[in-house]
Amino acid sequence: MLALLLLFVLALAAGVLSGVVGTGSSLVLLPVLVALYGPRVAVPVMAIASVFGNVGRVVAWWREIRWRPVLAYSLTGVPAAVLGAHTLLTIPPAVVDVFLAVFFLAMIPMRRLIRRIRIRIRLWHMAVAGALVGFLTGLVVSTGPLSVPVFTGYGMSGGAFLGSEAASAVLLYAGKLATFGFSDVLAPPVIARGLAIGVALLAGSMLAKRIVRRLRERTFELLIDAVLVVGATGMLLALR
């Protein structure tokens, strides 16, 4: 019970972080969940919780969401997330831990490379990106740092970016959760933990709206890199 209470507090802080920079909650919480429950339980718990966190951002920025790119991104992203989730369920837990850590660290230079190229993202690019990021979402839980340059490259910023990225994430996670449900991964304890953490993420996302417009771009970048490093370190420590 105490562990769940501490997770709730941590999730509230992670929800604020995610609500401010558009990503980060999974990177903060996943290493802790893996250490407590193992990756087979941590991944579906985080998937349930992430839906709530993204719903919080959708509610906060509903009027600014740009639905055309969201639908283009999700049209390919949802089936790709289902495929990624199926792949995840066939991989040994230790391999999942290492892959998550390596992926988190690799996203630091990948984000910068994507930003430097400065390709103007069009609607069909969103569909291609949705397929790639969708598969990785099904496989590694958190791909927010990769979806950030995709949506900002389409010309979004502020509330439009936060709401649109969150709306697409809700759809991708729905496909992933459906896969877990058909695979009998969503046992009652998993659902209960996911709901408890998800409520905290939702509340944190709503609270973050007040400080979004005060955030400097440099601070935004440093926050994302910091959570990536912390997340990767936590995953590697969980292997011991």
C-alpha positions as CSV (number, residue, x, y, z in Angstrom):
1,M,0.0,0.0,0.0
2,L,2.8,2.4,0.9
3,A,4.6,1.6,-2.4
4,L,1.4,2.4,-4.3
5,L,1.0,5.7,-2.4
6,L,4.6,6.7,-3.2
7,L,4.0,5.7,-6.9
8,F,0.9,8.0,-6.9
9,V,3.0,11.0,-5.7
10,L,5.8,10.3,-8.2
11,A,3.1,9.9,-10.9
12,L,1.6,13.3,-10.0
13,A,5.0,14.9,-10.5
14,A,5.6,12.9,-13.7
15,G,2.2,14.1,-15.0
16,V,3.2,17.7,-14.5
17,L,6.4,17.1,-16.3
18,S,4.6,15.4,-19.2
19,G,2.0,18.1,-19.3
20,V,4.7,20.8,-19.6
21,V,7.1,19.2,-22.2
22,G,4.7,16.7,-23.9
23,T,6.6,13.6,-22.8
24,G,8.5,12.2,-19.8
25,S,6.0,10.4,-17.6
26,S,6.8,6.9,-18.8
27,L,10.5,7.6,-18.7
28,V,10.3,8.6,-15.1
29,L,7.9,5.9,-13.9
30,L,8.8,2.9,-16.0
31,P,12.2,2.1,-14.3
32,V,10.4,2.2,-10.9
33,L,7.6,0.0,-12.1
34,V,10.1,-2.5,-13.6
35,A,12.1,-2.6,-10.3
36,L,8.9,-3.3,-8.3
37,Y,6.9,-5.6,-10.6
38,G,9.2,-6.6,-13.5
39,P,8.8,-5.6,-17.2
40,R,5.9,-8.0,-18.0
41,V,3.7,-6.2,-15.4
42,A,5.3,-2.8,-15.7
43,V,4.6,-2.3,-19.4
44,P,0.8,-2.9,-19.3
45,V,0.5,-0.9,-16.1
46,M,2.3,2.0,-17.7
47,A,0.2,1.7,-20.9
48,I,-3.0,2.0,-18.8
49,A,-1.6,5.0,-16.9
50,S,-0.4,6.7,-20.0
51,V,-3.9,6.7,-21.5
52,F,-5.1,8.8,-18.5
53,G,-2.1,11.1,-18.6
54,N,-2.7,11.8,-22.3
55,V,-6.4,12.2,-21.8
56,G,-5.6,15.0,-19.3
57,R,-3.7,16.9,-22.0
58,V,-6.4,16.3,-24.5
59,V,-9.0,17.8,-22.1
60,A,-6.7,20.7,-21.2
61,W,-6.0,21.6,-24.9
62,W,-9.2,20.3,-26.6
63,R,-10.0,23.5,-28.5
64,E,-6.5,23.7,-30.0
65,I,-6.2,20.1,-31.3
66,R,-5.5,19.7,-35.0
67,W,-7.4,16.6,-35.9
68,R,-6.3,16.0,-39.6
69,P,-2.6,15.3,-38.7
70,V,-3.8,13.4,-35.6
71,L,-5.9,11.0,-37.7
72,A,-3.2,10.7,-40.4
73,Y,-0.7,9.8,-37.7
74,S,-3.0,7.4,-36.0
75,L,-4.4,5.6,-39.1
76,T,-1.0,3.8,-39.5
77,G,0.1,4.2,-35.9
78,V,-2.6,2.1,-34.3
79,P,-2.1,-1.1,-36.2
80,A,1.7,-0.6,-35.9
81,A,1.3,-0.3,-32.1
82,V,-0.7,-3.6,-32.1
83,L,2.1,-5.3,-34.0
84,G,4.7,-3.8,-31.6
85,A,2.8,-5.0,-28.6
86,H,2.6,-8.6,-30.0
87,T,6.4,-8.5,-30.6
88,L,6.9,-7.3,-27.0
89,L,5.0,-10.3,-25.6
90,T,7.4,-12.7,-27.3
91,I,10.6,-11.2,-26.1
92,P,12.4,-12.3,-22.9
93,P,12.0,-9.8,-20.0
94,A,15.8,-9.1,-19.8
95,V,16.0,-8.3,-23.4
96,V,13.1,-5.8,-22.9
97,D,15.1,-4.1,-20.1
98,V,18.2,-3.7,-22.2
99,F,16.3,-2.6,-25.3
100,L,14.4,0.1,-23.4
101,A,17.6,1.5,-21.9
102,V,19.4,1.6,-25.2
103,F,16.4,3.1,-26.9
104,F,16.1,5.9,-24.3
105,L,19.7,6.9,-24.7
106,A,19.6,6.7,-28.5
107,M,16.7,9.1,-28.6
108,I,18.9,12.0,-27.3
109,P,21.0,12.3,-30.6
110,M,18.1,11.1,-32.7
111,R,15.9,14.0,-31.6
112,R,18.7,16.5,-32.4
113,L,19.3,15.0,-35.8
114,I,15.7,15.2,-36.7
115,R,15.5,18.8,-35.6
116,R,18.6,19.8,-37.5
117,I,17.3,18.3,-40.8
118,R,14.3,20.7,-40.5
119,I,12.1,18.8,-43.0
120,R,8.7,20.4,-43.3
121,I,6.4,17.7,-42.2
122,R,3.3,17.2,-44.4
123,L,0.2,15.1,-44.0
124,W,1.6,12.0,-45.7
125,H,4.8,12.3,-43.6
126,M,2.6,12.1,-40.5
127,A,1.2,8.7,-41.7
128,V,4.7,7.3,-42.3
129,A,5.9,8.6,-38.9
130,G,2.8,7.1,-37.3
131,A,3.7,3.7,-38.5
132,L,7.3,3.9,-37.3
133,V,6.6,5.5,-33.9
134,G,3.5,3.3,-33.5
135,F,5.5,0.1,-33.7
136,L,8.0,1.4,-31.2
137,T,5.2,2.6,-28.9
138,G,3.9,-0.9,-28.8
139,L,7.3,-2.3,-28.2
140,V,9.0,0.1,-25.8
141,V,6.2,2.0,-24.0
142,S,7.4,5.6,-24.4
143,T,8.3,7.3,-27.7
144,G,7.3,10.8,-26.8
145,P,10.7,12.3,-27.5
146,L,10.4,11.0,-31.1
147,S,6.8,12.2,-31.7
148,V,7.8,15.6,-30.4
149,P,9.8,16.6,-33.5
150,V,7.1,15.0,-35.8
151,F,4.3,17.2,-34.5
152,T,6.4,20.3,-34.1
153,G,7.7,19.8,-37.6
154,Y,4.2,19.9,-38.8
155,G,4.1,23.5,-37.5
156,M,2.5,22.9,-34.1
157,S,3.6,24.5,-30.8
158,G,2.1,25.2,-27.4
159,G,-1.4,23.9,-26.7
160,A,-1.9,22.7,-30.3
161,F,1.2,20.5,-30.1
162,L,0.4,19.2,-26.6
163,G,-3.2,18.4,-27.3
164,S,-2.6,16.9,-30.8
165,E,0.3,14.7,-29.7
166,A,-1.7,13.5,-26.7
167,A,-4.8,12.7,-28.8
168,S,-2.7,10.5,-31.1
169,A,-1.0,8.8,-28.1
170,V,-4.4,7.9,-26.7
171,L,-5.4,6.2,-29.9
172,L,-2.0,4.3,-30.2
173,Y,-2.2,3.2,-26.5
174,A,-5.8,2.0,-27.1
175,G,-4.5,-0.3,-29.7
176,K,-1.7,-1.5,-27.5
177,L,-4.1,-2.1,-24.6
178,A,-6.5,-4.1,-26.8
179,T,-3.6,-6.4,-27.7
180,F,-2.7,-6.8,-24.0
181,G,-6.4,-7.6,-23.3
182,F,-6.7,-10.3,-25.9
183,S,-3.4,-11.8,-24.6
184,D,-4.8,-12.0,-21.0
185,V,-2.1,-9.6,-19.7
186,L,-4.5,-7.2,-18.0
187,A,-5.1,-9.0,-14.7
188,P,-7.1,-7.2,-12.0
189,P,-3.9,-6.1,-10.1
190,V,-2.4,-4.7,-13.2
191,I,-5.6,-2.7,-14.0
192,A,-5.8,-1.4,-10.4
193,R,-2.2,-0.2,-10.4
194,G,-2.6,1.4,-13.9
195,L,-5.8,3.2,-12.8
196,A,-4.2,4.6,-9.6
197,I,-1.1,5.8,-11.4
198,G,-3.2,7.1,-14.3
199,V,-5.4,9.3,-12.1
200,A,-2.3,10.9,-10.8
201,L,-0.9,11.5,-14.3
202,L,-4.2,13.0,-15.4
203,A,-4.2,15.4,-12.4
204,G,-0.6,16.4,-13.1
205,S,-1.3,17.0,-16.8
206,M,-4.2,19.3,-15.9
207,L,-2.1,21.2,-13.3
208,A,0.7,21.8,-15.9
209,K,-1.4,23.9,-18.2
210,R,-0.7,27.0,-16.1
211,I,3.1,26.9,-16.6
212,V,3.3,25.7,-20.3
213,R,3.6,29.1,-21.9
214,R,6.4,30.2,-19.5
215,L,8.8,27.4,-20.5
216,R,11.8,28.3,-22.5
217,E,12.8,26.1,-25.5
218,R,16.3,25.4,-24.0
219,T,14.7,24.3,-20.7
220,F,12.3,22.1,-22.7
221,E,15.2,20.3,-24.4
222,L,17.2,19.8,-21.2
223,L,14.1,18.4,-19.4
224,I,13.6,15.8,-22.2
225,D,17.3,14.8,-22.2
226,A,17.3,14.5,-18.4
227,V,14.4,12.2,-18.2
228,L,15.9,10.0,-21.0
229,V,19.1,9.6,-19.1
230,V,17.3,8.9,-15.8
231,G,15.0,6.4,-17.5
232,A,17.8,4.5,-19.1
233,T,19.9,4.4,-15.9
234,G,16.9,3.1,-14.0
235,M,16.3,0.4,-16.5
236,L,19.9,-0.8,-16.4
237,L,20.0,-0.7,-12.6
238,A,16.8,-2.9,-12.6
239,L,18.8,-5.7,-14.3
240,R,20.9,-6.3,-11.2
